[in-house]
């Protein structure tokens, strides 16, 4: 993958997007292949790690901190 992102054509076309990941540091991702003038795409974060937003989502649907902790204790999440 490093060779792909280092390719002069990839750099010229802006096919790579650099983002900062909280664990991995700066990471190169494949940018949007289509460039739209009125609605440009922007990649500014990487996909979340598995379970990264579980607590927030479960709290939003009404589970208490204790209920979420219980699910974790029982390896449900």
mmJSON file of the N, C-alpha and C atoms, coordinates in Angstrom:
{"data_MODEL":{"atom_site":{
"group_PDB":["ATOM","ATOM","ATOM","ATOM","ATOM","ATOM","ATOM","ATOM","ATOM","ATOM","ATOM","ATOM","ATOM","ATOM","ATOM","ATOM","ATOM","ATOM","ATOM","ATOM","ATOM","ATOM","ATOM","ATOM","ATOM","ATOM","ATOM","ATOM","ATOM","ATOM","ATOM","ATOM","ATOM","ATOM","ATOM","ATOM","ATOM","ATOM","ATOM","ATOM","ATOM","ATOM","ATOM","ATOM","ATOM","ATOM","ATOM","ATOM","ATOM","ATOM","ATOM","ATOM","ATOM","ATOM","ATOM","ATOM","ATOM","ATOM","ATOM","ATOM","ATOM","ATOM","ATOM","ATOM","ATOM","ATOM","ATOM","ATOM","ATOM","ATOM","ATOM","ATOM","ATOM","ATOM","ATOM","ATOM","ATOM","ATOM","ATOM","ATOM","ATOM","ATOM","ATOM","ATOM","ATOM","ATOM","ATOM","ATOM","ATOM","ATOM","ATOM","ATOM","ATOM","ATOM","ATOM","ATOM","ATOM","ATOM","ATOM","ATOM","ATOM","ATOM","ATOM","ATOM","ATOM","ATOM","ATOM","ATOM","ATOM","ATOM","ATOM","ATOM","ATOM","ATOM","ATOM","ATOM","ATOM","ATOM","ATOM","ATOM","ATOM","ATOM","ATOM","ATOM","ATOM","ATOM","ATOM","ATOM","ATOM","ATOM","ATOM","ATOM","ATOM","ATOM","ATOM","ATOM","ATOM","ATOM","ATOM","ATOM","ATOM","ATOM","ATOM","ATOM","ATOM","ATOM","ATOM","ATOM","ATOM","ATOM","ATOM","ATOM","ATOM","ATOM","ATOM","ATOM","ATOM","ATOM","ATOM","ATOM","ATOM","ATOM","ATOM","ATOM","ATOM","ATOM","ATOM","ATOM","ATOM","ATOM","ATOM","ATOM","ATOM","ATOM","ATOM","ATOM","ATOM","ATOM","ATOM","ATOM","ATOM","ATOM","ATOM","ATOM","ATOM","ATOM","ATOM","ATOM","ATOM","ATOM","ATOM","ATOM","ATOM","ATOM","ATOM","ATOM","ATOM","ATOM","ATOM","ATOM","ATOM","ATOM","ATOM","ATOM","ATOM","ATOM","ATOM","ATOM","ATOM","ATOM","ATOM","ATOM","ATOM","ATOM","ATOM","ATOM","ATOM","ATOM","ATOM","ATOM","ATOM","ATOM","ATOM","ATOM","ATOM","ATOM","ATOM","ATOM","ATOM","ATOM","ATOM"],
"id":[1,2,3,4,5,6,7,8,9,10,11,12,13,14,15,16,17,18,19,20,21,22,23,24,25,26,27,28,29,30,31,32,33,34,35,36,37,38,39,40,41,42,43,44,45,46,47,48,49,50,51,52,53,54,55,56,57,58,59,60,61,62,63,64,65,66,67,68,69,70,71,72,73,74,75,76,77,78,79,80,81,82,83,84,85,86,87,88,89,90,91,92,93,94,95,96,97,98,99,100,101,102,103,104,105,106,107,108,109,110,111,112,113,114,115,116,117,118,119,120,121,122,123,124,125,126,127,128,129,130,131,132,133,134,135,136,137,138,139,140,141,142,143,144,145,146,147,148,149,150,151,152,153,154,155,156,157,158,159,160,161,162,163,164,165,166,167,168,169,170,171,172,173,174,175,176,177,178,179,180,181,182,183,184,185,186,187,188,189,190,191,192,193,194,195,196,197,198,199,200,201,202,203,204,205,206,207,208,209,210,211,212,213,214,215,216,217,218,219,220,221,222,223,224,225,226,227,228,229,230,231],
"type_symbol":["N","C","C","N","C","C","N","C","C","N","C","C","N","C","C","N","C","C","N","C","C","N","C","C","N","C","C","N","C","C","N","C","C","N","C","C","N","C","C","N","C","C","N","C","C","N","C","C","N","C","C","N","C","C","N","C","C","N","C","C","N","C","C","N","C","C","N","C","C","N","C","C","N","C","C","N","C","C","N","C","C","N","C","C","N","C","C","N","C","C","N","C","C","N","C","C","N","C","C","N","C","C","N","C","C","N","C","C","N","C","C","N","C","C","N","C","C","N","C","C","N","C","C","N","C","C","N","C","C","N","C","C","N","C","C","N","C","C","N","C","C","N","C","C","N","C","C","N","C","C","N","C","C","N","C","C","N","C","C","N","C","C","N","C","C","N","C","C","N","C","C","N","C","C","N","C","C","N","C","C","N","C","C","N","C","C","N","C","C","N","C","C","N","C","C","N","C","C","N","C","C","N","C","C","N","C","C","N","C","C","N","C","C","N","C","C","N","C","C","N","C","C","N","C","C","N","C","C","N","C","C"],
"label_atom_id":["N","CA","C","N","CA","C","N","CA","C","N","CA","C","N","CA","C","N","CA","C","N","CA","C","N","CA","C","N","CA","C","N","CA","C","N","CA","C","N","CA","C","N","CA","C","N","CA","C","N","CA","C","N","CA","C","N","CA","C","N","CA","C","N","CA","C","N","CA","C","N","CA","C","N","CA","C","N","CA","C","N","CA","C","N","CA","C","N","CA","C","N","CA","C","N","CA","C","N","CA","C","N","CA","C","N","CA","C","N","CA","C","N","CA","C","N","CA","C","N","CA","C","N","CA","C","N","CA","C","N","CA","C","N","CA","C","N","CA","C","N","CA","C","N","CA","C","N","CA","C","N","CA","C","N","CA","C","N","CA","C","N","CA","C","N","CA","C","N","CA","C","N","CA","C","N","CA","C","N","CA","C","N","CA","C","N","CA","C","N","CA","C","N","CA","C","N","CA","C","N","CA","C","N","CA","C","N","CA","C","N","CA","C","N","CA","C","N","CA","C","N","CA","C","N","CA","C","N","CA","C","N","CA","C","N","CA","C","N","CA","C","N","CA","C","N","CA","C","N","CA","C","N","CA","C","N","CA","C","N","CA","C","N","CA","C","N","CA","C"],
"label_alt_id":[null,null,null,null,null,null,null,null,null,null,null,null,null,null,null,null,null,null,null,null,null,null,null,null,null,null,null,null,null,null,null,null,null,null,null,null,null,null,null,null,null,null,null,null,null,null,null,null,null,null,null,null,null,null,null,null,null,null,null,null,null,null,null,null,null,null,null,null,null,null,null,null,null,null,null,null,null,null,null,null,null,null,null,null,null,null,null,null,null,null,null,null,null,null,null,null,null,null,null,null,null,null,null,null,null,null,null,null,null,null,null,null,null,null,null,null,null,null,null,null,null,null,null,null,null,null,null,null,null,null,null,null,null,null,null,null,null,null,null,null,null,null,null,null,null,null,null,null,null,null,null,null,null,null,null,null,null,null,null,null,null,null,null,null,null,null,null,null,null,null,null,null,null,null,null,null,null,null,null,null,null,null,null,null,null,null,null,null,null,null,null,null,null,null,null,null,null,null,null,null,null,null,null,null,null,null,null,null,null,null,null,null,null,null,null,null,null,null,null,null,null,null,null,null,null,null,null,null,null,null,null],
"label_comp_id":["UNK","UNK","UNK","UNK","UNK","UNK","UNK","UNK","UNK","UNK","UNK","UNK","UNK","UNK","UNK","UNK","UNK","UNK","UNK","UNK","UNK","UNK","UNK","UNK","UNK","UNK","UNK","UNK","UNK","UNK","UNK","UNK","UNK","UNK","UNK","UNK","UNK","UNK","UNK","UNK","UNK","UNK","UNK","UNK","UNK","UNK","UNK","UNK","UNK","UNK","UNK","UNK","UNK","UNK","UNK","UNK","UNK","UNK","UNK","UNK","UNK","UNK","UNK","UNK","UNK","UNK","UNK","UNK","UNK","UNK","UNK","UNK","UNK","UNK","UNK","UNK","UNK","UNK","UNK","UNK","UNK","UNK","UNK","UNK","UNK","UNK","UNK","UNK","UNK","UNK","UNK","UNK","UNK","UNK","UNK","UNK","UNK","UNK","UNK","UNK","UNK","UNK","UNK","UNK","UNK","UNK","UNK","UNK","UNK","UNK","UNK","UNK","UNK","UNK","UNK","UNK","UNK","UNK","UNK","UNK","UNK","UNK","UNK","UNK","UNK","UNK","UNK","UNK","UNK","UNK","UNK","UNK","UNK","UNK","UNK","UNK","UNK","UNK","UNK","UNK","UNK","UNK","UNK","UNK","UNK","UNK","UNK","UNK","UNK","UNK","UNK","UNK","UNK","UNK","UNK","UNK","UNK","UNK","UNK","UNK","UNK","UNK","UNK","UNK","UNK","UNK","UNK","UNK","UNK","UNK","UNK","UNK","UNK","UNK","UNK","UNK","UNK","UNK","UNK","UNK","UNK","UNK","UNK","UNK","UNK","UNK","UNK","UNK","UNK","UNK","UNK","UNK","UNK","UNK","UNK","UNK","UNK","UNK","UNK","UNK","UNK","UNK","UNK","UNK","UNK","UNK","UNK","UNK","UNK","UNK","UNK","UNK","UNK","UNK","UNK","UNK","UNK","UNK","UNK","UNK","UNK","UNK","UNK","UNK","UNK","UNK","UNK","UNK","UNK","UNK","UNK"],
"label_asym_id":["A","A","A","A","A","A","A","A","A","A","A","A","A","A","A","A","A","A","A","A","A","A","A","A","A","A","A","A","A","A","A","A","A","A","A","A","A","A","A","A","A","A","A","A","A","A","A","A","A","A","A","A","A","A","A","A","A","A","A","A","A","A","A","A","A","A","A","A","A","A","A","A","A","A","A","A","A","A","A","A","A","A","A","A","A","A","A","A","A","A","A","A","A","A","A","A","A","A","A","A","A","A","A","A","A","A","A","A","A","A","A","A","A","A","A","A","A","A","A","A","A","A","A","A","A","A","A","A","A","A","A","A","A","A","A","A","A","A","A","A","A","A","A","A","A","A","A","A","A","A","A","A","A","A","A","A","A","A","A","A","A","A","A","A","A","A","A","A","A","A","A","A","A","A","A","A","A","A","A","A","A","A","A","A","A","A","A","A","A","A","A","A","A","A","A","A","A","A","A","A","A","A","A","A","A","A","A","A","A","A","A","A","A","A","A","A","A","A","A","A","A","A","A","A","A","A","A","A","A","A","A"],
"label_entity_id":["1","1","1","1","1","1","1","1","1","1","1","1","1","1","1","1","1","1","1","1","1","1","1","1","1","1","1","1","1","1","1","1","1","1","1","1","1","1","1","1","1","1","1","1","1","1","1","1","1","1","1","1","1","1","1","1","1","1","1","1","1","1","1","1","1","1","1","1","1","1","1","1","1","1","1","1","1","1","1","1","1","1","1","1","1","1","1","1","1","1","1","1","1","1","1","1","1","1","1","1","1","1","1","1","1","1","1","1","1","1","1","1","1","1","1","1","1","1","1","1","1","1","1","1","1","1","1","1","1","1","1","1","1","1","1","1","1","1","1","1","1","1","1","1","1","1","1","1","1","1","1","1","1","1","1","1","1","1","1","1","1","1","1","1","1","1","1","1","1","1","1","1","1","1","1","1","1","1","1","1","1","1","1","1","1","1","1","1","1","1","1","1","1","1","1","1","1","1","1","1","1","1","1","1","1","1","1","1","1","1","1","1","1","1","1","1","1","1","1","1","1","1","1","1","1","1","1","1","1","1","1"],
"label_seq_id":[1,1,1,2,2,2,3,3,3,4,4,4,5,5,5,6,6,6,7,7,7,8,8,8,9,9,9,10,10,10,11,11,11,12,12,12,13,13,13,14,14,14,15,15,15,16,16,16,17,17,17,18,18,18,19,19,19,20,20,20,21,21,21,22,22,22,23,23,23,24,24,24,25,25,25,26,26,26,27,27,27,28,28,28,29,29,29,30,30,30,31,31,31,32,32,32,33,33,33,34,34,34,35,35,35,36,36,36,37,37,37,38,38,38,39,39,39,40,40,40,41,41,41,42,42,42,43,43,43,44,44,44,45,45,45,46,46,46,47,47,47,48,48,48,49,49,49,50,50,50,51,51,51,52,52,52,53,53,53,54,54,54,55,55,55,56,56,56,57,57,57,58,58,58,59,59,59,60,60,60,61,61,61,62,62,62,63,63,63,64,64,64,65,65,65,66,66,66,67,67,67,68,68,68,69,69,69,70,70,70,71,71,71,72,72,72,73,73,73,74,74,74,75,75,75,76,76,76,77,77,77],
"pdbx_PDB_ins_code":[null,null,null,null,null,null,null,null,null,null,null,null,null,null,null,null,null,null,null,null,null,null,null,null,null,null,null,null,null,null,null,null,null,null,null,null,null,null,null,null,null,null,null,null,null,null,null,null,null,null,null,null,null,null,null,null,null,null,null,null,null,null,null,null,null,null,null,null,null,null,null,null,null,null,null,null,null,null,null,null,null,null,null,null,null,null,null,null,null,null,null,null,null,null,null,null,null,null,null,null,null,null,null,null,null,null,null,null,null,null,null,null,null,null,null,null,null,null,null,null,null,null,null,null,null,null,null,null,null,null,null,null,null,null,null,null,null,null,null,null,null,null,null,null,null,null,null,null,null,null,null,null,null,null,null,null,null,null,null,null,null,null,null,null,null,null,null,null,null,null,null,null,null,null,null,null,null,null,null,null,null,null,null,null,null,null,null,null,null,null,null,null,null,null,null,null,null,null,null,null,null,null,null,null,null,null,null,null,null,null,null,null,null,null,null,null,null,null,null,null,null,null,null,null,null,null,null,null,null,null,null],
"Cartn_x":[0.819,0.0,0.863,1.991,2.869,3.298,3.569,3.967,2.832,1.607,0.456,0.342,0.392,0.228,1.433,2.584,3.773,3.822,2.958,2.946,2.67,3.452,3.268,1.864,1.263,-0.083,-1.116,-0.984,-1.893,-1.769,-0.551,-0.341,-0.888,-0.661,-1.134,-2.661,-3.341,-4.8,-5.433,-4.624,-5.17,-6.009,-5.598,-6.352,-6.173,-5.198,-4.959,-5.39,-5.95,-6.345,-5.66,-4.949,-4.279,-5.235,-5.412,-6.231,-5.413,-5.811,-5.12,-5.97,-5.422,-6.115,-5.58,-6.46,-6.061,-5.053,-5.047,-4.12,-2.985,-3.311,-2.331,-1.582,-1.975,-1.33,-1.821,-0.976,-1.395,-1.535,-2.656,-2.972,-3.443,-3.038,-3.481,-4.693,-5.744,-6.93,-7.144,-7.877,-8.239,-9.325,-9.088,-10.044,-11.191,-12.17,-13.289,-12.784,-13.154,-12.637,-13.275,-14.454,-15.16,-15.063,-14.643,-14.519,-15.702,-16.567,-17.727,-17.473,-17.712,-17.387,-18.327,-19.624,-20.567,-20.712,-20.383,-20.484,-19.225,-18.103,-16.856,-16.88,-16.311,-16.222,-14.986,-15.072,-13.952,-13.853,-12.694,-12.45,-11.592,-12.124,-11.392,-11.218,-11.884,-11.705,-11.726,-11.114,-11.172,-12.435,-12.756,-13.892,-13.617,-14.648,-14.423,-13.972,-13.215,-12.832,-14.068,-14.041,-15.182,-15.523,-16.763,-17.228,-16.863,-16.211,-15.741,-16.88,-18.041,-19.159,-20.292,-20.038,-21.092,-21.736,-20.927,-21.495,-22.389,-21.946,-22.72,-24.043,-23.993,-25.205,-26.181,-25.682,-26.564,-27.178,-26.42,-26.958,-28.033,-27.83,-28.819,-30.145,-30.11,-31.37,-31.963,-31.351,-31.965,-31.352,-30.264,-29.655,-28.836,-28.879,-28.107,-26.661,-25.79,-24.389,-24.283,-25.123,-25.121,-25.537,-26.554,-26.996,-25.926,-25.264,-24.187,-23.037,-22.687,-21.619,-21.987,-23.268,-23.725,-23.574,-23.918,-23.758,-22.296,-21.397,-19.968,-19.498,-19.953,-19.564,-19.978,-21.166,-21.675,-21.192,-20.239,-19.684,-20.743,-21.814,-22.841,-22.328,-21.623,-20.987,-19.506],
"Cartn_y":[-1.19,0.0,1.254,1.205,2.376,2.753,1.735,2.006,2.651,2.215,2.795,4.273,4.623,6.017,6.879,6.255,6.992,7.204,6.542,6.659,8.099,8.644,10.035,10.332,9.383,9.609,9.687,8.827,8.856,10.201,10.677,11.972,13.109,13.072,14.126,14.225,13.08,13.062,13.293,13.292,13.476,12.29,11.099,9.889,9.425,9.934,9.563,10.702,10.324,11.304,10.939,11.882,11.641,12.006,11.086,11.357,10.999,11.539,11.25,10.276,9.105,8.088,8.152,8.033,8.18,7.134,5.965,4.901,4.735,4.741,4.467,5.699,6.881,8.106,8.463,9.123,9.517,8.286,8.19,7.054,7.566,6.868,7.212,6.363,6.996,6.306,6.657,5.819,6.13,7.19,8.304,9.416,9.111,9.983,9.839,9.929,8.997,9.001,10.058,10.525,11.511,12.871,13.871,15.224,16.058,16.485,17.296,18.741,19.667,21.07,21.694,21.368,22.0,21.242,19.976,19.179,18.337,18.995,18.241,17.316,16.139,15.173,15.475,15.186,15.413,14.234,13.601,12.528,13.128,13.155,13.784,12.882,11.731,10.753,9.356,8.417,7.025,6.387,5.217,4.468,4.13,4.107,3.79,2.348,2.12,0.758,0.018,-1.292,-2.1,-1.776,-1.401,-1.106,0.265,1.076,2.384,3.287,3.197,4.076,3.339,2.119,1.31,1.995,2.52,3.155,4.325,5.157,6.323,5.91,4.94,4.493,3.855,2.997,2.346,3.351,4.366,5.414,6.217,6.463,7.214,6.475,5.149,4.412,4.106,4.684,4.638,3.719,3.032,2.174,3.002,2.604,3.299,2.807,3.527,3.106,1.714,1.437,0.127,-0.986,-0.71,-1.718,-1.994,-0.942,-1.113,-1.901,-1.569,-2.295,-3.771,-4.042,-5.426,-6.177,-5.524,-6.155,-6.478,-5.573,-5.819,-6.978,-7.012,-8.071,-9.434,-9.495,-10.762,-11.034,-10.189,-10.348,-10.312,-9.543,-9.362,-8.347,-7.351,-6.35,-6.314],
"Cartn_z":[0.0,0.0,0.0,0.688,0.696,-0.719,-1.547,-2.932,-3.718,-3.461,-4.158,-3.837,-2.57,-2.169,-2.56,-2.781,-3.202,-4.711,-5.454,-6.911,-7.336,-8.276,-8.709,-9.248,-9.965,-10.507,-9.391,-8.388,-7.235,-6.521,-6.348,-5.698,-6.541,-7.846,-8.748,-8.743,-8.741,-8.774,-7.404,-6.349,-5.003,-4.568,-4.99,-4.694,-3.249,-2.557,-1.165,-0.25,0.885,1.895,3.205,3.783,5.065,6.196,7.126,8.31,9.542,10.672,11.923,12.729,13.023,13.811,15.239,16.21,17.619,18.07,17.468,17.858,16.847,15.553,14.512,14.017,14.449,13.977,12.584,11.798,10.453,9.571,8.901,8.047,6.697,5.64,4.291,3.933,3.446,2.959,1.5,0.81,-0.567,-0.519,-1.204,-1.213,-2.174,-2.191,-3.115,-4.553,-5.407,-6.776,-7.67,-7.301,-8.122,-7.444,-8.196,-7.665,-8.151,-7.25,-7.588,-7.167,-8.046,-7.765,-6.733,-6.776,-5.848,-4.535,-4.525,-3.3,-3.122,-2.836,-2.699,-1.476,-1.649,-0.551,0.279,1.56,2.459,3.415,3.449,4.411,5.516,6.73,7.826,9.04,9.055,10.129,9.542,10.25,9.809,10.38,9.881,10.412,11.881,12.706,14.118,14.301,15.351,15.696,16.188,16.117,16.562,18.008,18.249,19.601,20.138,19.333,19.809,20.29,19.658,20.017,20.731,21.168,21.781,22.984,23.9,25.091,24.729,23.817,23.413,22.776,21.889,21.2,22.174,23.044,24.015,24.981,25.365,26.235,25.504,24.211,23.428,23.299,23.347,23.256,24.632,25.661,26.98,28.013,27.709,28.709,29.694,30.944,31.974,31.951,32.657,32.741,33.36,34.36,35.01,34.065,33.255,32.288,31.234,30.793,29.816,30.435,31.674,32.37,32.525,32.813,32.947,31.621,30.508,29.199,28.926,29.323,29.128,30.013,31.256,32.193,31.663,31.031,30.494,29.084,28.578,27.224,26.127,26.37,25.347,24.318,24.806,23.926,24.219],
"occupancy":[1.0,1.0,1.0,1.0,1.0,1.0,1.0,1.0,1.0,1.0,1.0,1.0,1.0,1.0,1.0,1.0,1.0,1.0,1.0,1.0,1.0,1.0,1.0,1.0,1.0,1.0,1.0,1.0,1.0,1.0,1.0,1.0,1.0,1.0,1.0,1.0,1.0,1.0,1.0,1.0,1.0,1.0,1.0,1.0,1.0,1.0,1.0,1.0,1.0,1.0,1.0,1.0,1.0,1.0,1.0,1.0,1.0,1.0,1.0,1.0,1.0,1.0,1.0,1.0,1.0,1.0,1.0,1.0,1.0,1.0,1.0,1.0,1.0,1.0,1.0,1.0,1.0,1.0,1.0,1.0,1.0,1.0,1.0,1.0,1.0,1.0,1.0,1.0,1.0,1.0,1.0,1.0,1.0,1.0,1.0,1.0,1.0,1.0,1.0,1.0,1.0,1.0,1.0,1.0,1.0,1.0,1.0,1.0,1.0,1.0,1.0,1.0,1.0,1.0,1.0,1.0,1.0,1.0,1.0,1.0,1.0,1.0,1.0,1.0,1.0,1.0,1.0,1.0,1.0,1.0,1.0,1.0,1.0,1.0,1.0,1.0,1.0,1.0,1.0,1.0,1.0,1.0,1.0,1.0,1.0,1.0,1.0,1.0,1.0,1.0,1.0,1.0,1.0,1.0,1.0,1.0,1.0,1.0,1.0,1.0,1.0,1.0,1.0,1.0,1.0,1.0,1.0,1.0,1.0,1.0,1.0,1.0,1.0,1.0,1.0,1.0,1.0,1.0,1.0,1.0,1.0,1.0,1.0,1.0,1.0,1.0,1.0,1.0,1.0,1.0,1.0,1.0,1.0,1.0,1.0,1.0,1.0,1.0,1.0,1.0,1.0,1.0,1.0,1.0,1.0,1.0,1.0,1.0,1.0,1.0,1.0,1.0,1.0,1.0,1.0,1.0,1.0,1.0,1.0,1.0,1.0,1.0,1.0,1.0,1.0,1.0,1.0,1.0,1.0,1.0,1.0],
"B_iso_or_equiv":[0.0,0.0,0.0,0.0,0.0,0.0,0.0,0.0,0.0,0.0,0.0,0.0,0.0,0.0,0.0,0.0,0.0,0.0,0.0,0.0,0.0,0.0,0.0,0.0,0.0,0.0,0.0,0.0,0.0,0.0,0.0,0.0,0.0,0.0,0.0,0.0,0.0,0.0,0.0,0.0,0.0,0.0,0.0,0.0,0.0,0.0,0.0,0.0,0.0,0.0,0.0,0.0,0.0,0.0,0.0,0.0,0.0,0.0,0.0,0.0,0.0,0.0,0.0,0.0,0.0,0.0,0.0,0.0,0.0,0.0,0.0,0.0,0.0,0.0,0.0,0.0,0.0,0.0,0.0,0.0,0.0,0.0,0.0,0.0,0.0,0.0,0.0,0.0,0.0,0.0,0.0,0.0,0.0,0.0,0.0,0.0,0.0,0.0,0.0,0.0,0.0,0.0,0.0,0.0,0.0,0.0,0.0,0.0,0.0,0.0,0.0,0.0,0.0,0.0,0.0,0.0,0.0,0.0,0.0,0.0,0.0,0.0,0.0,0.0,0.0,0.0,0.0,0.0,0.0,0.0,0.0,0.0,0.0,0.0,0.0,0.0,0.0,0.0,0.0,0.0,0.0,0.0,0.0,0.0,0.0,0.0,0.0,0.0,0.0,0.0,0.0,0.0,0.0,0.0,0.0,0.0,0.0,0.0,0.0,0.0,0.0,0.0,0.0,0.0,0.0,0.0,0.0,0.0,0.0,0.0,0.0,0.0,0.0,0.0,0.0,0.0,0.0,0.0,0.0,0.0,0.0,0.0,0.0,0.0,0.0,0.0,0.0,0.0,0.0,0.0,0.0,0.0,0.0,0.0,0.0,0.0,0.0,0.0,0.0,0.0,0.0,0.0,0.0,0.0,0.0,0.0,0.0,0.0,0.0,0.0,0.0,0.0,0.0,0.0,0.0,0.0,0.0,0.0,0.0,0.0,0.0,0.0,0.0,0.0,0.0,0.0,0.0,0.0,0.0,0.0,0.0],
"pdbx_formal_charge":[null,null,null,null,null,null,null,null,null,null,null,null,null,null,null,null,null,null,null,null,null,null,null,null,null,null,null,null,null,null,null,null,null,null,null,null,null,null,null,null,null,null,null,null,null,null,null,null,null,null,null,null,null,null,null,null,null,null,null,null,null,null,null,null,null,null,null,null,null,null,null,null,null,null,null,null,null,null,null,null,null,null,null,null,null,null,null,null,null,null,null,null,null,null,null,null,null,null,null,null,null,null,null,null,null,null,null,null,null,null,null,null,null,null,null,null,null,null,null,null,null,null,null,null,null,null,null,null,null,null,null,null,null,null,null,null,null,null,null,null,null,null,null,null,null,null,null,null,null,null,null,null,null,null,null,null,null,null,null,null,null,null,null,null,null,null,null,null,null,null,null,null,null,null,null,null,null,null,null,null,null,null,null,null,null,null,null,null,null,null,null,null,null,null,null,null,null,null,null,null,null,null,null,null,null,null,null,null,null,null,null,null,null,null,null,null,null,null,null,null,null,null,null,null,null,null,null,null,null,null,null],
"auth_seq_id":[1,1,1,2,2,2,3,3,3,4,4,4,5,5,5,6,6,6,7,7,7,8,8,8,9,9,9,10,10,10,11,11,11,12,12,12,13,13,13,14,14,14,15,15,15,16,16,16,17,17,17,18,18,18,19,19,19,20,20,20,21,21,21,22,22,22,23,23,23,24,24,24,25,25,25,26,26,26,27,27,27,28,28,28,29,29,29,30,30,30,31,31,31,32,32,32,33,33,33,34,34,34,35,35,35,36,36,36,37,37,37,38,38,38,39,39,39,40,40,40,41,41,41,42,42,42,43,43,43,44,44,44,45,45,45,46,46,46,47,47,47,48,48,48,49,49,49,50,50,50,51,51,51,52,52,52,53,53,53,54,54,54,55,55,55,56,56,56,57,57,57,58,58,58,59,59,59,60,60,60,61,61,61,62,62,62,63,63,63,64,64,64,65,65,65,66,66,66,67,67,67,68,68,68,69,69,69,70,70,70,71,71,71,72,72,72,73,73,73,74,74,74,75,75,75,76,76,76,77,77,77],
"auth_comp_id":["UNK","UNK","UNK","UNK","UNK","UNK","UNK","UNK","UNK","UNK","UNK","UNK","UNK","UNK","UNK","UNK","UNK","UNK","UNK","UNK","UNK","UNK","UNK","UNK","UNK","UNK","UNK","UNK","UNK","UNK","UNK","UNK","UNK","UNK","UNK","UNK","UNK","UNK","UNK","UNK","UNK","UNK","UNK","UNK","UNK","UNK","UNK","UNK","UNK","UNK","UNK","UNK","UNK","UNK","UNK","UNK","UNK","UNK","UNK","UNK","UNK","UNK","UNK","UNK","UNK","UNK","UNK","UNK","UNK","UNK","UNK","UNK","UNK","UNK","UNK","UNK","UNK","UNK","UNK","UNK","UNK","UNK","UNK","UNK","UNK","UNK","UNK","UNK","UNK","UNK","UNK","UNK","UNK","UNK","UNK","UNK","UNK","UNK","UNK","UNK","UNK","UNK","UNK","UNK","UNK","UNK","UNK","UNK","UNK","UNK","UNK","UNK","UNK","UNK","UNK","UNK","UNK","UNK","UNK","UNK","UNK","UNK","UNK","UNK","UNK","UNK","UNK","UNK","UNK","UNK","UNK","UNK","UNK","UNK","UNK","UNK","UNK","UNK","UNK","UNK","UNK","UNK","UNK","UNK","UNK","UNK","UNK","UNK","UNK","UNK","UNK","UNK","UNK","UNK","UNK","UNK","UNK","UNK","UNK","UNK","UNK","UNK","UNK","UNK","UNK","UNK","UNK","UNK","UNK","UNK","UNK","UNK","UNK","UNK","UNK","UNK","UNK","UNK","UNK","UNK","UNK","UNK","UNK","UNK","UNK","UNK","UNK","UNK","UNK","UNK","UNK","UNK","UNK","UNK","UNK","UNK","UNK","UNK","UNK","UNK","UNK","UNK","UNK","UNK","UNK","UNK","UNK","UNK","UNK","UNK","UNK","UNK","UNK","UNK","UNK","UNK","UNK","UNK","UNK","UNK","UNK","UNK","UNK","UNK","UNK","UNK","UNK","UNK","UNK","UNK","UNK"],
"auth_asym_id":["A","A","A","A","A","A","A","A","A","A","A","A","A","A","A","A","A","A","A","A","A","A","A","A","A","A","A","A","A","A","A","A","A","A","A","A","A","A","A","A","A","A","A","A","A","A","A","A","A","A","A","A","A","A","A","A","A","A","A","A","A","A","A","A","A","A","A","A","A","A","A","A","A","A","A","A","A","A","A","A","A","A","A","A","A","A","A","A","A","A","A","A","A","A","A","A","A","A","A","A","A","A","A","A","A","A","A","A","A","A","A","A","A","A","A","A","A","A","A","A","A","A","A","A","A","A","A","A","A","A","A","A","A","A","A","A","A","A","A","A","A","A","A","A","A","A","A","A","A","A","A","A","A","A","A","A","A","A","A","A","A","A","A","A","A","A","A","A","A","A","A","A","A","A","A","A","A","A","A","A","A","A","A","A","A","A","A","A","A","A","A","A","A","A","A","A","A","A","A","A","A","A","A","A","A","A","A","A","A","A","A","A","A","A","A","A","A","A","A","A","A","A","A","A","A","A","A","A","A","A","A"],
"auth_atom_id":["N","CA","C","N","CA","C","N","CA","C","N","CA","C","N","CA","C","N","CA","C","N","CA","C","N","CA","C","N","CA","C","N","CA","C","N","CA","C","N","CA","C","N","CA","C","N","CA","C","N","CA","C","N","CA","C","N","CA","C","N","CA","C","N","CA","C","N","CA","C","N","CA","C","N","CA","C","N","CA","C","N","CA","C","N","CA","C","N","CA","C","N","CA","C","N","CA","C","N","CA","C","N","CA","C","N","CA","C","N","CA","C","N","CA","C","N","CA","C","N","CA","C","N","CA","C","N","CA","C","N","CA","C","N","CA","C","N","CA","C","N","CA","C","N","CA","C","N","CA","C","N","CA","C","N","CA","C","N","CA","C","N","CA","C","N","CA","C","N","CA","C","N","CA","C","N","CA","C","N","CA","C","N","CA","C","N","CA","C","N","CA","C","N","CA","C","N","CA","C","N","CA","C","N","CA","C","N","CA","C","N","CA","C","N","CA","C","N","CA","C","N","CA","C","N","CA","C","N","CA","C","N","CA","C","N","CA","C","N","CA","C","N","CA","C","N","CA","C","N","CA","C","N","CA","C","N","CA","C","N","CA","C","N","CA","C","N","CA","C"],
"pdbx_PDB_model_num":[1,1,1,1,1,1,1,1,1,1,1,1,1,1,1,1,1,1,1,1,1,1,1,1,1,1,1,1,1,1,1,1,1,1,1,1,1,1,1,1,1,1,1,1,1,1,1,1,1,1,1,1,1,1,1,1,1,1,1,1,1,1,1,1,1,1,1,1,1,1,1,1,1,1,1,1,1,1,1,1,1,1,1,1,1,1,1,1,1,1,1,1,1,1,1,1,1,1,1,1,1,1,1,1,1,1,1,1,1,1,1,1,1,1,1,1,1,1,1,1,1,1,1,1,1,1,1,1,1,1,1,1,1,1,1,1,1,1,1,1,1,1,1,1,1,1,1,1,1,1,1,1,1,1,1,1,1,1,1,1,1,1,1,1,1,1,1,1,1,1,1,1,1,1,1,1,1,1,1,1,1,1,1,1,1,1,1,1,1,1,1,1,1,1,1,1,1,1,1,1,1,1,1,1,1,1,1,1,1,1,1,1,1,1,1,1,1,1,1,1,1,1,1,1,1,1,1,1,1,1,1]
}}}
